Amino acid sequence: MADFDVIVVGAGNAALASAVSATENGAKVLLLEKAPVEMRGGNTHWSGGVFRFAFDAPRDLEFLLAGIENTYPRFYEGVTPYTYDDFMGDLQRLTGGQTDPELSEILVSNSRDTVQWMHDVGKIPMEPAIGLSGVEKDGVIQFQRGMVVRAEHEGVGLSKSWFATAESMGVEIRYESAAVELLQNTKGRVSGVRVRGPDGVEEVTANAVILAAGGFEANTHMRAQYLGAPWDQAKVRGTPHNQGDGLRMALDIGAMAWGQWSGCHSTPISADWGHFAPRELTDKSNRLSYLYGVLINRLGKRFLDEGLDMQLFTYAKYGRIILNEPGGMAFQIFDQKTVHLLEPRYSTSEPIAADTLPELIDKLDIDDKPQAVKTLEDFNAAAQGPENFDPSQKDGVSTSGLDIEKTNWGLKLDKPPFHAYTVTGGITFTFGGLKIDGQARVMGTDWRPIPGLYTCGEMVGGLFHDNYGAGSGLMSGAVFGRIAGRSAASEKS
Ligand SMILES: Cc1cc2nc3c(=O)[nH]c(=O)nc-3n(C[C@H](O)[C@H](O)[C@H](O)COP(=O)(O)OP(=O)(O)OC[C@H]3O[C@@H](n4cnc5c(N)ncnc54)[C@H](O)[C@@H]3O)c2cc1C
């Protein structure tokens, strides 16, 4: 007789969704968290708590945001429907058609129902994602497509609610308890885990194990190995505990690697931050308002189209591009026409300010300052006035005549004082993972499921490639976590 029906490894969104789902389906569940209690919750705690999910009409969100019009009377006027086709189209477009067809279908088609389940069963209160995705226009907050709802109090609230629900349902949670190895019986069935806890190493048995231990983003050795230079030097945006343990343990018993192991989610963050983002500042490291400004590198040159799309469709690939620039850094420059549009989290840094562009450049750590001044002068000569500027959507206000055009929000920098922020590319999570089937069973390299082994969250390979639409990570974790929990519970003896 096993100690538990199901062991869940990890304590982020995916782990807790799976633990709650397994419990809901009658299983006795043990959840192992490597981190101490004060560091619990993985990247989920650090996250913005936003969920991307499909819905057909703005009022379909009423089930999550009851009474929202009492606070924002014209709330639903600013919400655009985000259908199955919209979500699937974005996933396809952003991944260059590389997203796994079976997994993406499961993700998108289960997204709305799973958010409802998180709300109803997971007891996770939701709120509008104002501040991250909303821009006010004519008295209405316009939300970016598919990015309307987040957990109340963002990732901190999400994590806290999940733990409270799991505890109230009777899930046993052990902290400072790292799974170090998967146990298998003679038939090859996963029968438990070896755990390194506060008092030493022990074996705990179960009918099924769900790995939800995150990716390898915090492991400099694995980053160098799979992502290559300069990723071993990247600053980590989230938990220091996602060291690839779950992936390693699964690969060790013959699990199949799947998806883009050379790829990761990375965003422009403040270059002033240390090697790991402080837990109390969660996702405030991000610097995503570059679409309203100009980005130059240490050679004094622009190197990408800051206005290619709304930031939540470009941020996940621009981190990588910045990290690969000289010194792994760049400078975001704004004038007074747009500084009020910067996300509130910019306030965790002091801008470098000056009354003229040459004075500003003089204060920045740029190797070729004359080139930088010329770049900004050339930019201004090719840019437009503010007449047709619309920060709430792609406005087509493009520069004209530059090697790299800024194709939207292409305003001149001409209203001092000018502000600059130094940014780098910070790693969020890795895209490479394990191959699973539609029941979240981990597949072996023999293309057969490894009995008793499931996975979910960042450990699932194949969904994301090169780029990513904000809010998809938590959604994927919840969808596949719920499925993994249900499937694992069905193995109960
Ligand atoms: C700053 C930031 C902002 C983000 N914002 C958003 C957002 O708004 N929306 C969105 O969709 N996504 C967002 N993401 C991405 C999102 O946080 C992740 O996709 C998601 O949290 C991953 O969930 P997970 O459960 O797979 O992993 P995690 O939440 O990282 O949990 C992994 C868990 O495994 C534990 N663990 C690791 N190894 C072991 C071991 N050997 N034994 C036991 N436990 C172990 C860790 O301690 C941790 O508890 C953000 C990420 C960051 C860093």
The ligand as a Tripos MOL2 file, in Angstrom:
@<TRIPOS>MOLECULE
LIG
   53    58     1     0     0
SMALL
NO_CHARGES

@<TRIPOS>ATOM
      1 C1          8.2380   37.9570  -13.0080 C.3       1 LIG1
      2 C2          7.3010   36.9980  -13.7050 C.ar      1 LIG1
      3 C3          6.0520   37.4350  -14.1460 C.ar      1 LIG1
      4 C4          5.1950   36.5400  -14.7920 C.ar      1 LIG1
      5 N1          3.9240   36.9590  -15.1190 N.ar      1 LIG1
      6 C5          3.0670   36.0820  -15.6850 C.ar      1 LIG1
      7 C6          1.7150   36.4270  -15.9290 C.ar      1 LIG1
      8 O1          1.2300   37.4960  -15.5540 O.2       1 LIG1
      9 N2          0.9250   35.5240  -16.5590 N.ar      1 LIG1
     10 C7          1.3900   34.2930  -16.9280 C.ar      1 LIG1
     11 O2          0.6350   33.5130  -17.4990 O.2       1 LIG1
     12 N3          2.6480   33.9270  -16.6550 N.ar      1 LIG1
     13 C8          3.4820   34.7730  -16.0260 C.ar      1 LIG1
     14 N4          4.7510   34.3760  -15.7340 N.ar      1 LIG1
     15 C9          5.1320   32.9890  -16.0250 C.3       1 LIG1
     16 C10         4.4990   32.1070  -14.9540 C.3       1 LIG1
     17 O3          4.8720   32.5980  -13.6970 O.3       1 LIG1
     18 C11         4.9390   30.6750  -15.0900 C.3       1 LIG1
     19 O4          4.6400   30.2110  -16.3730 O.3       1 LIG1
     20 C12         4.1880   29.8180  -14.0800 C.3       1 LIG1
     21 O5          4.1660   30.3790  -12.8100 O.3       1 LIG1
     22 C13         4.8380   28.4620  -14.0270 C.3       1 LIG1
     23 O6          4.1250   27.6800  -13.1050 O.3       1 LIG1
     24 P1          4.7320   26.3160  -12.6610 P.3       1 LIG1
     25 O7          3.8080   25.8240  -11.6050 O.co2     1 LIG1
     26 O8          5.0380   25.4590  -13.8190 O.co2     1 LIG1
     27 O9          6.1610   26.6880  -12.0210 O.3       1 LIG1
     28 P2          6.5030   27.5380  -10.7350 P.3       1 LIG1
     29 O10         5.3920   28.4340  -10.3370 O.co2     1 LIG1
     30 O11         7.8100   28.1730  -10.9700 O.co2     1 LIG1
     31 O12         6.6500   26.4400   -9.5980 O.3       1 LIG1
     32 C14         7.7120   25.5000   -9.6050 C.3       1 LIG1
     33 C15         7.7810   24.9200   -8.2120 C.3       1 LIG1
     34 O13         8.6180   23.7730   -8.1750 O.3       1 LIG1
     35 C16         9.4090   23.8420   -6.9990 C.3       1 LIG1
     36 N5         10.5330   22.9250   -7.1890 N.ar      1 LIG1
     37 C17        11.5700   23.0110   -8.0590 C.ar      1 LIG1
     38 N6         12.3490   21.9320   -7.9600 N.ar      1 LIG1
     39 C18        11.7970   21.1260   -7.0070 C.ar      1 LIG1
     40 C19        12.1400   19.8710   -6.4520 C.ar      1 LIG1
     41 N7         13.2210   19.1930   -6.8250 N.pl3     1 LIG1
     42 N8         11.3350   19.3350   -5.4870 N.ar      1 LIG1
     43 C20        10.2410   20.0060   -5.0480 C.ar      1 LIG1
     44 N9          9.8770   21.2120   -5.5320 N.ar      1 LIG1
     45 C21        10.6380   21.7500   -6.5080 C.ar      1 LIG1
     46 C22         9.7280   25.3100   -6.8830 C.3       1 LIG1
     47 O14        10.2120   25.6540   -5.6170 O.3       1 LIG1
     48 C23         8.3450   25.8870   -7.1860 C.3       1 LIG1
     49 O15         7.5220   25.8530   -6.0500 O.3       1 LIG1
     50 C24         5.6100   35.2230  -15.0430 C.ar      1 LIG1
     51 C25         6.8510   34.7790  -14.5900 C.ar      1 LIG1
     52 C26         7.6870   35.6490  -13.9080 C.ar      1 LIG1
     53 C27         9.0050   35.1460  -13.3850 C.3       1 LIG1
@<TRIPOS>BOND
     1     1     2 1
     2     2     3 ar
     3     2    52 ar
     4     3     4 ar
     5     4     5 ar
     6     4    50 ar
     7     5     6 ar
     8     6     7 ar
     9     6    13 1
    10     7     8 2
    11     7     9 ar
    12     9    10 ar
    13    10    11 2
    14    10    12 ar
    15    12    13 ar
    16    13    14 ar
    17    14    15 1
    18    14    50 ar
    19    15    16 1
    20    16    17 1
    21    16    18 1
    22    18    19 1
    23    18    20 1
    24    20    21 1
    25    20    22 1
    26    22    23 1
    27    23    24 1
    28    24    25 2
    29    24    26 1
    30    24    27 1
    31    27    28 1
    32    28    29 2
    33    28    30 1
    34    28    31 1
    35    31    32 1
    36    32    33 1
    37    33    34 1
    38    33    48 1
    39    34    35 1
    40    35    36 1
    41    35    46 1
    42    36    37 ar
    43    36    45 ar
    44    37    38 ar
    45    38    39 ar
    46    39    40 ar
    47    39    45 ar
    48    40    41 1
    49    40    42 ar
    50    42    43 ar
    51    43    44 ar
    52    44    45 ar
    53    46    47 1
    54    46    48 1
    55    48    49 1
    56    50    51 ar
    57    51    52 ar
    58    52    53 1
@<TRIPOS>SUBSTRUCTURE
     1 LIG1         1 GROUP 0 **** ****
